[in-house]
């Protein structure tokens, strides 16, 4: 049974989560909650929620916790998680341009092999005043956190991790990907003992919107052909 999600935490809750993080990282979601701690996977959702505005699209949504908590949005994943609203490739999103006010990529960009194409699609479906919200651990953190979290991680247990995926990404690499895909980084904040990162970015007017619109047209045509 999934642990209840708490969108806000008191000072004492944050202090307990901080001090007991070395223990909490080994625990399942249910065990963390029973001990009065915030489950590790809930931390990034709590960080992202205050940044969301308008209608959101959560890519790599997994159990769709962010959208279910926020209440106005759509969660997609390449893996058939039962809680996801739709299954699709992140590099070919089945949405029209300028559809969402916020697009989120929580702890998933390193698991996406076509990262630039995915970010270009995020650029296309975001409205001009939209915000891209991304969380990412550094590569060195992934080397020890993935083995520790393996027995509690749906990505590793249900979906599996291929050799093309990375265990994390450096801040410099995230910035380069954002800039090359038509985004401007506006904020960066560390959390969870500084082991995780929250990035916020805004759209910049580029030719990526035109190219991604062509990708969307080609995708919808291919889907229509498959249905014949």
FIKE-775611 format. One record per residue: x, y, z of N, C-alpha, C, O in turn; residue in three letters. Coordinates in pm, whole numbers, plus 50000, padded with zeros to 5 digits. Layout:
<nodes>
XYZXYZXYZXYZala
...
</nodes>
This chain:
<nodes>
500844988050000500005000050000500875012450000501765013550084unk
500665022149907501495034049900501405042350028500345043250090unk
502535048350064502555056850183501855070050153501945075050041unk
501155075750251500495088650228501515099550201502595099750260unk
501155108550110502065119350073501695132050149500535135850156unk
502715138650205502515151250275503215162250196504435162450184unk
502425171450142502995181850056503775192350133504615199350076unk
503495193650263504225203250346504805196150467504285186150514unk
505915201750516506585195650631506935206550732507355217450694unk
506755203650858507125212950964508645213650977509375205750917unk
509095223151054510535224351080511075211451141512145206751102unk
510345205651237510795193551304510805181651210511665172851221unk
509845181251117509835170551017511045171550925511705161550896unk
511325183650880512485185650793513775182350866514705176650807unk
513845185950994515045183051072515245167951088516355162951072unk
514155160751119514245146151132514645139751000515495130750997unk
514035144350890514375138850759515855141150727516525132550670unk
516355152950765517745156450737518705147950819519655142250766unk
518455147250949519365140051037519375125051012520405118451026unk
518205119650976518085105050958518175100650812517855089250779unk
518595109750725518715106150583519595093850559519225085350479unk
520755092550626521595080550603520885067450634521225057050577unk
519895067850723519095055850753517935054750653517645043950603unk
517295065950627516095066250543516355061250401515475055250339unk
517555063650351517855059650213517785044550194517615039750082unk
517925036950303517865022350295516445016950308516205005050285unk
515485025650344514155020950379513165021650263513325029650171unk
512155013150269511075013650171510175025550202510255031550309unk
509335028850106508385039850123507485037450245507265046550325unk
506985025350259506075022050370506785022850505506225028150602unk
508015017650512508755017850638509105032050679508985035650796unk
509535040150584509855054150614508645061250673508765068350773unk
507495059150611506275065750656505885061050797505475069250880unk
506005048050824505665042750956506555048551066506135049951181unk
507805051751028508745057451124508625072551135509385078951208unk
507675078251063507465092651069508395100650982508515112751000unk
509075094150886509995100950796509345102950660508375096250625unk
509905112150583509425114350447510105104350354511335104350346unk
509365095750284509995086350191510905093650092510575104550045unk
512025087650060513015093749973512415098449841512705109549795unk
511555090149780510975093549651509945104749661509575110649559unk
509485107749783508525118649801509205132349807508575142649783unk
510495132249841511215144949859511225153349731510985165349736unk
511485146949618511555154649493510185159949452510095170749394unk
509125152449482507775157149451507455169249537506875178949489unk
507825168749664507595179949754508355192349707507855203549718unk
509555190449655510345201749605509725207749479509735219849460unk
509175199149393508655203849264507285210449275506985219749199unk
506465206049368505075210749377504935225949385504115231549311unk
505695233049469505525247549477505895254949348505515266449329unk
506635248149261507075254449136506065252449023506145259248921unk
505125243249042504145240348937503115251448928502725257349029unk
502685254248807501615263848786500795259748665501295253448572unk
499495263548668498635260148556498505245148536498555237448632unk
498335241148412498215226948377499605220948359500455226748291unk
499835209248420501165203448416501195190548335500195183548322unk
502375187648281502665174848217503865168948290504935175148294unk
503695157148348504785150448417505285138948330504555129348307unk
506515140148283507135129948197507925120348284508655124548374unk
507795107348256508405097348343507725097148477508375097048581unk
506385097248475505585099648595505585087948693505295089948811unk
505895075748648505875064248739504495062248800503535059548727unk
504375063548931503075061748997502195074248991501125074549051unk
502655084348919501865096448892501545104349019500505110949027unk
502415103549118502185110149246502075125249231501235131549294unk
502925131149148502925145749133501595150649079500995159849135unk
501115144748971499865149248908498685146349000497785154649012unk
498675134649063497565131249153497485140849271496395144149318unk
498645145349318498665154749430498305168849385497545175849452unk
498845173049271498625186549221497185188449174496555198549204unk
496665178649099495245178649064494875183448926493745181348883unk
495785189848853495455194948720496605192048626497545199948614unk
496545180548559497645177148471497515163248412496465156848418unk
498635158748354498675146248279500035139948303501065146548291unk
500035127048338501275119848361501505109348254500625101348226unk
502715109348195503035099548090504325092148128505175097348200unk
504435079948077505625071848102505775061847988504795057547929unk
507005058247958507255048347854506945034247905506655025247826unk
507005032448037506685019548099505205019348136504665029548179unk
504525008048122503075007448149502725007248298502084997848345unk
503125017648370502705018748510501185020848513500685029148438unk
500465013748597498995014648596498465028548632497365032248591unk
499235036348708498765049548750498985060248645498395071048655unk
499815057548544500095067648440498845070248357498035061248335unk
498685082648311497535086248228497695081448084496715078948015unk
498935080348039499185075647902500585070047893501475073747969unk
500775060947797502085055247770502585060647637501895059547535unk
503785066547636504325071947511505825074147526506355074147637unk
506475076047413507885079847411508005094647444507245102847392unk
508935098047530509085112047569509615120647454509475132847456unk
510225114247355510745121747240509675123847133509935130447032unk
508475118347153507345120147061506065121547144505265112247152unk
505895132947203504735135047290503465137147208503475144947113unk
502375130347241501125131247163500255143147202499055141647224unk
500865154947211500135166947249500445178347152501525178947095unk
499475187047134499685198847051500625208647120500805208147241unk
501205217447043502105227447097501405237047191500205239447180unk
502185242547284501695252547379500455247747456499475254947469unk
500525235447505499395229347577499515230547728498505231347798unk
500755230847780500955230147924501665242647977502445249047907unk
501365245848103502025256948171503295252448244504195260448267unk
503345239748280504515234048348504775220148292503845212448268unk
506045217148270506455203548232507495199048332508445206348360unk
507315187048387508235182048489508945169448443508365160848377unk
510205168448481511035156748457511745153648589512845158548614unk
511105145748672511635143148805512425130148807511875119248792unk
513725131448826514615119748839514505110248720514585098048738unk
514325115548600514145106448485514985109948362515155101448275unk
515505122148351516205125848228517415116848203517735113948088unk
518085112448309519225103548293518835089748241519665082548187unk
517555086048258517075073148210516505074048068516135063848009unk
516445086048014515945088247878517135088847783518045096847804unk
517135080547681518285080147592518255091447489519305096647451unk
517075095247443516945106347346516625119247423515505124447417unk
517615123947493517395135147586517145148347514516235155747551unk
517935151247416517765164047346516415164647278515725174747283unk
516025153647213514725153247146513585154747248512565161047221unk
513775148747364512755149847469512625164247517511515169247533unk
513745170947539513695184847585513125194047476512465203947508unk
513385190847352512785198747244511265196947240510535206247208unk
510815184847272509385182547282508795190047402507685195347394unk
509525190447511509075198347626508935212947587507975219547625unk
509875217847510509845231647461508605233947375507965244447384unk
508275224247293507145225747201505815226247276504965234547245unk
505625217247374504315216247439504115226647550503005228547599unk
505205233347589505105243947690504565256747629504905260147515unk
503735263847703503315277147661504495286747675505475283747742unk
504385298247613505505307747609505935312047749507125314547771unk
505005312847842505345316847978505525304848070505535306248192unk
505655293048011505725280748089507055278748160508025285948136unk
507075268648248508285265548325508595250648313507695242148319unk
509865247548296510335233748296510945231148434511795238748481unk
510505220248499510945216748634511635203248627511055193448580unk
512875202748674513675190748656514445187848785515015196948845unk
514455175248828515325171248939516315160848887515975152648802unk
517535161548940518565152348892519675150948995520165160949049unk
520075138449023521225135849109522495135849024522435132548906unk
523645139549082524915138549009525265123848983524755114849051unk
526125121748887526505108148850527125100748968526845088948989unk
527985107549046528665100849156527685096449265527925086449333unk
526595103849283525575099949379524845087349331524535078449409unk
524585086849200523895075349142524655062349159524055051649169unk
526005063149162526815051049175526535043849306526535031549310unk
526295051449414526035044549541524535043949574524095034749643unk
523735053749526522325053849564521505043349489520575037549546unk
521835040649363521065030649288521205016549347520185009749362unk
522405011949382522494998849447521764998449581521134988449615unk
521855009349658521195009749788519675009149773518995002149848unk
519155016649674517715017749656517125006749569515905006349549unk
517934997849517517484988449415516224980749453515304979749372unk
516164975349572515014966849610513744974849634512664969049650unk
513854988449636512684996949656512395005749534511505014349539unk
513135003749426513045012549309512295005849194512804996249137unk
511085010649159510325004649049511075004848916510934995648835unk
511875015448893512645016148769513565004048754513684998348646unk
514195000048863515114988748857514404975348868514834965548808unk
513314974848944512604962248965511644958848852511614947448805unk
510844968748808509804966248708510284968848566510094960548476unk
510894980448546511274984448410512654979648373512904975748259unk
513564979948469514944976648441515704988748389515104998148337unk
517014988548401517864999548354518824994048249519574984648276unk
518795000048130519654995348021521035001848028521245011348102unk
521964996547950523325001847949523395015647885524395022647901unk
522345019747813522325032947749521935043947847522115055847818unk
521405040247961520995050048060522165053648151523145046248161unk
522065065248216523085069648310522525069048452521305069548472unk
523415067948550522995067448690522745081348748522235082648859unk
523115091448674522915105348715523525114448611524055109648510unk
523465127548634524015137148538524585149048614524025153448714unk
525705154148566526315165748629525505178248599524745178748502unk
525675188448683524985201048660525375207248528524545213148460unk
526655206048491527125211748365526445205048246526095211648149unk
526255191848255525605184648146524135188548135523615190048024unk
523465190148249522065194348248521945208048183521055210348101unk
522825217248219522785230648164522995230648013522285237547939unk
523965222747967524245222047822523035216747747522685221947641unk
522405206347800521225200547736520085210647729519405211847627unk
519865217847838518795227847841519045238747738518155242347662unk
520255243947737520585254847644520505250547499520055258047413unk
520955238347471520925233547332519525229947285519305227747166unk
518565229447378517185225847345516245237847354515025236247349unk
516805249747368515975261847365515475266647500514485273947507unk
516165262447608515765266747742516835275547805518015274947771unk
516385283847899517275292247978517095288548125515995289448179unk
518185284348189518135280648329517885293048414518605302948403unk
516865292648499516505304248582516745302148731516875311848805unk
516815289548776517035286948917517625273048937517365263848859unk
518415271749042519025258849077519105258149229519635267249293unk
518585247449286518605245749432518945231249465518415221949405unk
519835229449561520175216049609519295212149726518855220749803unk
519025199049740518255194149853518705180049888519535174149818unk
518165174549996518565161250044520075160350065520775152849997unk
520565168350164521995168650197522835173650080524035171050074unk
522215180749987522945185449870523205174749767523965176949672unk
522575163049785522815151849694521865151949574522075144449478unk
520825160149579519885161049467519765175649426520115184749502unk
519275177849305519205191249249517845194049187517265185549120unk
517355206149210516145210949145516545221849047517195231549085unk
516145220348920516435230248816515115235748762514165228248739unk
515065248748742513935255248677514445262248552515495268648554unk
513695260948444514105267148318512885272748245511765268048262unk
513135282948164512095289148083512425287747935513575285547897unk
511405288947854511575287947710512275300247654512095311447702unk
513065297847551513585308647469513085306247328513045294747283unk
512715316747258512185315347123513285310347030514285317247007unk
513105298246977514105292346887513395285046774512165284646769unk
514185279446684513605271846574513235257646616512755249946533unk
513445254046744513095240646790511595238446788511125227246767unk
510825249246810509375247846811508875243146675507995234546666unk
509445248746570509035244946434509415230446407508605222746354unk
510645226546443511095212946418510275202946498509895192446445unk
509975206046625509205196946709507765195846662507135185346677unk
507235206746604505885206146550505825196146434504825189146417unk
506895195646356506975185846248507015171746306506375162646253unk
507765169946416507825156846482506445152546529506075140846515unk
505665161946587504315158946635503415154746519502645145246532unk
503505161946406502685158746289503015144846237502115137046205unk
504315141746228504735128646180504285117646276503905106846232unk
504325120446408503895110546508502405107646496502005096046495unk
501585118146485500135116146478499765108846349498825100846348unk
500485111646242500225104446117500555089646131499805081046084unk
501665086746197502055072646214501055065246304500755053546280unk
500535072146407499545065946495498245063246419497615052846437unk
497855072746335496635070946255496795059146160495845051546138unk
497995057746104498255046546012498155033246086497635023446034unk
498695033046213498655020646292497225016346324496955004446338unk
496315026146336494945022946374494115017846257493015012746276unk
494655019246134493885014746018493804999446010493194994045918unk
</nodes>
